[in-house]
């Protein structure tokens, strides 16, 4: 599966060449403007903007949007995620690099599910945002039956641009209410990148997140686990026997999250990456006759 491309540059055979960048839009000037706005990686961002803009006017507009605080991904229209470009529209949650760890875990589980069942694994990307996770999983797995869902209309529109070309379907609605009933009891890999920032800590997030990303994608309730608890409560009804639910959380929240998995009949396993500062809980629906361990 190829990634959703950025808008292609005009062909010199069919369109006039872009206007050359004038002195006010030189690399050094762009770097200076980004630095003055507080961009830590001003040089890298300047190179990206210069390589993306097709005209001097487009570059000026991009620099202006970045200077006023829009996330870089919203400015250029895509994010680099798990080695590929995914489309990210304004107002849509930007996929984080730490979530690449969750994706790697899901890829391994999807491959094992396919080998075990002899069929394409059924994969659901819940709280999908841009659909980055689902699109990458479709790219990484040889065969996949892919579904994605989000409650935000803007996210659903964006996710369709990433997921539909991979052969997946995207639905709008609140968690499992968005999914077709025919998926109940069939899901092999359920990835739910739920919001897990406690309500009282949302105001501490970088301005790029709290001002330009949807609150519903960030705010996880009083202790950050409200949505996670809702997902773990319903997941066993949707997972196939031996199917897995993967949720990203913080290391601090993990013990309470594990309790929610266990309480709802899922066998939990906590894993993480120090390099990516990522913590993922994998909950497995027991197969018939398999014992569920009690609380630690």
N, C-alpha and C positions, 0 to 999 in steps of 0.2 A: 504494500500500500504506500503510495506516495503521500507526502505531507501536503496540506493545503497551501498552495503557493501564495507568496505576496503578489500584489498587482505587478504584472510583468512590465518591464521597461519597454517603451516604444521602440519598434524596429527601425533602424536607420534607413531601411529600404522603403518603409511605408509612412514614416512620420518624421518631422523635423527633429534634429538633435536637441536635447535639452539646452536651455540657455546656460552659458558658462557661469560658474559661481563668481560673483563679484567680490571685491575686496572685503566688504562688510561681512561676507559669509565665509571667509577663509577659515581654515582649520584652527589657527591660533585664536581667532576671534570667537569661534564657537566654543572652544575650550574655556576661554576667559568668561564667557557668559554663563556657561554651566557651572564653573567653579564658583562664580559670584552667587549663584543660586543654591549652593551647598551640595552639589553633586560630587560625591566622593571619587567616583571613577570617571571624571570629566573627559579624560583623553579617550578612553574606550568608548564612551557614549558618543563623543564627537565623531569618532571614526564610523560608528554604526549609523548615525544620522546622515553623515556625508555620503556613505555608500548606499543608503536607502533613498534619499531624496533625488528626484529626477530633474528638478529645476531649482533655481535659486529661490524662487518664491515658496516652493514646497519646503525647502530646507528652513527658510525663515519661519514659516508657520510651525514646523516641527520643534524648532528651538524654542519658540515662544511658548508652546504647550508644555514642553519639558520644564522650562524656567518657572512657570506658574505652579508646577508641582505634579502634573499628571505622571503616572507611572510610565517608565520608558516603553514598556510593552504596549500600553495603550497608544502611545505616540506612533510607534512604528507598525503596530497592528499584529504583532506576533510575539511569541515567547519561545526561547530555546528550552526544550524539555526532553530529557532522556534521549538526547542526541538528534532530535528532530524539531522542526518548526511547527508550532500550532498557532492557529489564528486566535487572537485575543481582542475582543471588541471593547470599546470604552464602556465603563460601568460593569464589567465582568471581572470576577475574581481571577487574579493572576496566579497561575500554577507556581508553587514554590519548589526550589531545588530539593529541599528535604523530602518532598513527596516522591522523588525518584526512588528512594529506598522502598517505599510501599509498593511502587510499580514493580520493582525487581522481585519482591516477594510474590506478588500476584502472578508474574510471568511464570515463575517456577511451579506454583500451585496449578496454574492453568495447563501447563504441559503435562504434569502428573495426572491431572483429571482426564485429559484427552487420552493418555496412554492407558489409564485404568478402565475407561468406559468404551474406548474405541470410536468415539464420536467427537464432534466439535464441542468444546466446553461452552457452557452457557455462562456468559459473563455479564454482570450488571455494574455500571458505574453510577452510583447513587450520590446525590449532591454533586453533580458532575461539573458544574461551572462551565468552563469553556469546552469540556469534553476531552481535555488533554489526556487524562488517564486512560479512558476508553480507546481513544485513537491510537495511543502508544501500544496498548495491549493488542489491538487488532494488528498492528504492524509487527509485533514481536512473536505472536502465536501463528502457527501455520493455518489453523482453522479456528473459527470462533463464531459463536452466535452472540452478537453484542447488542445490549440495550443500555440506555443512559437516561437519566431523569434529573430534573431540577425544578425548584419552585419559582425561580426568577425567569420571567419571560425573556429578558435580554440574554441570560445565560443559555436558555434553550435555543434561541436563534443562533447564537455563536456556536454552540455545541453541534448543531446540525451541519455547520460548515466543516467541522472536523470529523464528525462521527459518520454521517451519511455516506461520504465517499468511501469509507471503509466497509460499507455494507451493513452498518448498524442503524438502529432506530433510536430516536430521542423523544421523550415525553415530558409534558409539563404538569407538575403537581407536587403535592406534599409527600415526600418520601415514597413509601410503598403504594400509596393511593394512586400514584401516577402510572404504575406498571400494569401491563395486561394481566388479567387473572390467570392466564395460561402459563405464566412463569412460576406460579406457586408450587413449591416443592421440587423445582427443576434447576435452580441456580447452583452452579458449581463454584464460581468465584464471585463474591459480592464485595465490591470495593466501595466503601462509604467514607469519603473525605469530609466528614462532618465538621461544622464549626466547633472549636473547643476553647476559645478565649473566654474567660470569665467576664461577665458583663462589666464588673468594676474595673477591668483592665483594658477594655477596648480603647479608652481614651489615652492609654499609654502607647498604643501602636504608632508606627511612623505615619505622618500625615498622608503619604501616598495611599496607605491602606484605608485609614479611617475616613478619608474624605472622598476617595474615588472608587472604592470597592463596596459592594452591597453589604449592609450591616448583617443581613440574614446569613451571609457566608462567613462571618467572623464571630458573632456573638453566640456563645454556647450556653448562656444562662448563668445563674448565680455561681456555680462552681465549674462551669464550662462543659458539663457532661449531660445537659438536658437532652440534646439531640442524640447523642450516643446511646443514652438509655432507651429512647424511643426505638432506635434502630435495633438494638440488641433484643428488645422485647418482641419485636415482630419477625426478626430474621429467621428463627428456626422454622417458621411456617413457610418460608420462601426458599430456603436452602434445600438442595438435594441431600439425601443421606451421605455423609462424608464431605459435604460442601463446606466452604470456608467464607467467613466474614472477616474482612481486613479493615481496620480503623486506625487512623493516625491520632495520636494524642501527645501529651507532654509526659516526661518522665515523672514529674510530680503527681500527675493525675492517674498514672497507670494503675496503682493498687485499687483505687475506687472503680476504675473502668473494668478491671478484671472481675470485681465483685458483680458488676452488672452482667457480664458475659456468663459467669457461673450460675447466677440466680436464674437466668433464662435458658439454662440447659445446654450451653455451649462450652466446649472444652477449650480454655484459653491458653495462649502461649504469647509471651512478651518477647519481642526482639527489637533491636535498634542498631543505629549507626552513630558512633561518636563523631565521625568525619562530617556527616550531614546534620548532626544534632537532631536525629529523628528517632521517634519511638512509635512502634506499630504493635497493635494487639491483633492476633489472629485467633478467631474463634471457630471451632469445627463442630458441625452438627454430628453427633454420634451416629454410627451405623447401628443397626439392630443388635442388641446384646452387648454393646460397648458400655462400660461403666463410666459415669461422670465423676471425676474427682471432686471431693468436697473442698470447702474453703481451706486455704493454708493455715 
